[in-house]
């Protein structure tokens, strides 16, 4: 959704939203804001079945649906970031925006690999760990990655240098969820994001760029995490806090 907004692809790629609460039946279109106007499907699993009859693997979001071919093109976030960054330029309002510039690709790939293993996937490895040893190993990796990013941003405006790239937008969703969700829900309580001076200012800067805040729905984010994982939060109670001001001046001139 972020890359769709940044590239100005809203008129080329329509969206359907699933309910943030997911039960054993999987992601659902429950009505109201959470409907599938194209097919009238009740569950996202129907898109997977239409693409691959008999499909019985995990049903994940997001997905990119090709309405002409009648199938899912991809359900991998990293691939979608890359795809929306280049493949739809003929339909984009801002086709000149290049999030994967050739001169920076090697560095972007290295950053993506480190942040995915240590942070994007690391928060889940921490939260769903079933042993103390696995939890502590993943916990350490998350904060080692955050410290690494904090150091990078002490020297650079963005992760790969002076321009925003897909490396920034791949890490942003995890950063923006860190204090509202991951600290408590996934027991990542060594330090808050707001305790990292550079990372907190950087996250606010990205959040404040045109079109980005509209892609971040904190109420839906919290509802999904705190009500969908009964093994972690069996009561389903959604925390009322924390109070965070993502609109505060970031000072990263």
Protein Blocks (a to p, Z undefined) as FASTA:
>chain_A
ZZmmmnopmlmmccddddfbdcfkopcdebjjlccfknopabfklmmmmmmghiabdcdd
dddddfknopafbfcfklmmmmmmmmmmmmpfblmbcfbbfklmmmmmmmmmmmmmmmmm
mmmmmmmpcbfklmmmmmmmmmmmmmmmmmmmmmpmblnlmbccfklmmmmmmmmmmmmm
mmmmnopakbcfklmmklmmmmmmmmmpghklmmpcfklmmmmmmmmmmmlmmnopacfb
dcddfkbcehiZZ
